[in-house]
Amino acid sequence: MVENNKNLFEIRGLTKSFGELAVLVDLNLSIPVGKTTVIIGPSGCGKTVLLKHLIVLLRPDSGVVFFDEKRIDNMPESQLLQVRKRFGFLFQAGALFDSQTVGQNVAFALLEHTDHSMEKINELVHEKLEMVGLAHLKDRFPAQLSGGQQKRIALARAIAFSPEVILYDEPTTGLDPIRADIINELILKMQSKLKVTSVVVTHDMASAYKIADRIIMLDKGHIIADGSVEDIREHSSSLVQNFIQGVSIGLDGNY
């Protein structure tokens, strides 16, 4: 576990393109330990691409990514396995296995990557499901769950290894305001109870304002705003204000 006064991630000169499309451009960013950093911005601005570089699901065209003072962007897959055990990743769609029960979904990584006994795995599965308030659904299948329940089960799976870092990709997308707020409360609970570092990609400004210690806004592959909730609310940029207030500037504008 890293010290609380350090940056957990250091990103320098990160550049990523897909064909002719430049998604991230010479991006520099430090992410501190134990805080919730929220990344906002218009669709296609590079939010999820940045998130995937933190766990090396994508590798940069240029630039470097450090995690806990170790460079990870050039690590071979064989070494990345141990690094990724320190992460939890909540995918936008949940990505649960339809053919497996809730309990089997949460147990999957523990079965694949540990030598725990079944008794220990069942104990951990119950503990994680208790944390998201759904232990009573252990034997159900994903198709029998609501969208909000599926997100909560996916979060239980993401914390199976008691990670130091949780990465969230649009955790409240597709949920009504009440169920979205349940997810927000769980994100806050993970930070306070597990002492995790969280990085959250979202379009949901109500969620961002509730959970963030810090908000970063991307536009066209660059960071255009970086600060506290109040800093972002009062930002002088019209691009930032239009986005956070949900104001369209016309078909020919950026948003």
VENMO-V290842 format. One record per backbone hydrogen bond with DSSP energy under -1.0 kcal/mol. CO is the residue of the C=O (numbers start at 0). NH is the residue of the N-H. E is the energy in kcal/mol with one decimal. If there is no record, write none. Layout:
CO & NH & E
CO & NH & E
This chain:
2 & 5 & -1.3
5 & 32 & -2.2
7 & 67 & -3.0
8 & 30 & -2.1
9 & 65 & -2.9
10 & 28 & -2.3
11 & 63 & -2.4
13 & 26 & -2.6
14 & 60 & -2.4
14 & 61 & -1.4
15 & 22 & -2.3
15 & 23 & -2.0
17 & 20 & -1.9
20 & 17 & -2.7
23 & 15 & -2.1
26 & 13 & -2.5
28 & 10 & -3.1
30 & 7 & -2.4
30 & 8 & -1.8
34 & 197 & -2.2
35 & 212 & -2.7
35 & 213 & -1.6
36 & 199 & -2.7
37 & 215 & -3.1
38 & 201 & -2.0
39 & 217 & -2.5
41 & 44 & -1.7
44 & 220 & -1.1
45 & 49 & -2.4
46 & 50 & -2.1
47 & 51 & -2.4
48 & 52 & -1.2
49 & 53 & -1.2
51 & 56 & -3.0
51 & 57 & -1.2
61 & 14 & -2.3
63 & 11 & -2.2
64 & 71 & -2.8
64 & 72 & -1.1
65 & 9 & -2.0
66 & 69 & -1.6
69 & 66 & -3.0
71 & 74 & -1.4
75 & 78 & -1.2
75 & 79 & -1.8
76 & 80 & -1.3
78 & 82 & -1.1
79 & 83 & -3.2
80 & 84 & -1.1
82 & 85 & -1.9
83 & 86 & -1.9
85 & 163 & -1.8
85 & 164 & -1.8
87 & 166 & -3.0
89 & 168 & -2.5
90 & 93 & -1.4
96 & 99 & -1.6
100 & 104 & -2.5
101 & 105 & -2.1
102 & 106 & -1.9
103 & 107 & -1.1
106 & 110 & -2.4
107 & 111 & -2.1
108 & 112 & -2.6
109 & 113 & -1.1
116 & 120 & -2.5
117 & 121 & -2.7
118 & 122 & -1.8
119 & 123 & -2.4
120 & 124 & -2.8
121 & 125 & -2.2
122 & 126 & -2.2
123 & 127 & -2.6
124 & 128 & -2.5
125 & 129 & -2.3
126 & 130 & -1.6
127 & 131 & -1.1
128 & 133 & -2.7
129 & 132 & -1.2
133 & 136 & -1.9
134 & 137 & -1.3
136 & 139 & -1.9
137 & 102 & -2.9
139 & 101 & -2.7
140 & 143 & -2.2
141 & 144 & -2.1
145 & 149 & -2.4
146 & 150 & -1.9
147 & 151 & -1.9
148 & 152 & -2.5
149 & 153 & -2.5
150 & 154 & -1.9
151 & 155 & -2.1
152 & 156 & -2.3
153 & 157 & -2.0
154 & 158 & -1.5
156 & 159 & -1.5
158 & 161 & -2.2
163 & 196 & -2.8
164 & 87 & -2.1
165 & 198 & -2.1
166 & 89 & -3.2
167 & 200 & -3.0
169 & 172 & -1.2
171 & 174 & -1.8
175 & 179 & -2.8
176 & 180 & -1.8
177 & 181 & -1.4
178 & 182 & -1.6
179 & 183 & -2.1
180 & 184 & -2.5
181 & 185 & -2.0
182 & 186 & -2.4
183 & 187 & -2.2
184 & 188 & -2.1
185 & 189 & -2.7
186 & 190 & -1.8
187 & 191 & -2.3
188 & 192 & -3.2
189 & 193 & -1.7
196 & 165 & -2.4
197 & 36 & -2.8
198 & 167 & -2.9
199 & 38 & -3.4
200 & 169 & -2.4
203 & 207 & -2.6
204 & 208 & -2.7
205 & 209 & -1.4
206 & 210 & -2.4
207 & 211 & -2.0
213 & 37 & -2.9
214 & 226 & -2.2
215 & 39 & -3.0
216 & 223 & -2.7
216 & 224 & -1.2
218 & 221 & -1.6
220 & 24 & -2.2
221 & 218 & -2.4
224 & 216 & -2.6
226 & 214 & -3.4
227 & 231 & -2.2
228 & 232 & -2.5
229 & 233 & -2.0
231 & 234 & -1.3
236 & 240 & -2.3
237 & 241 & -2.8
238 & 242 & -1.8
239 & 243 & -2.7
240 & 244 & -1.8
241 & 246 & -3.1
242 & 245 & -1.1
249 & 252 & -1.6
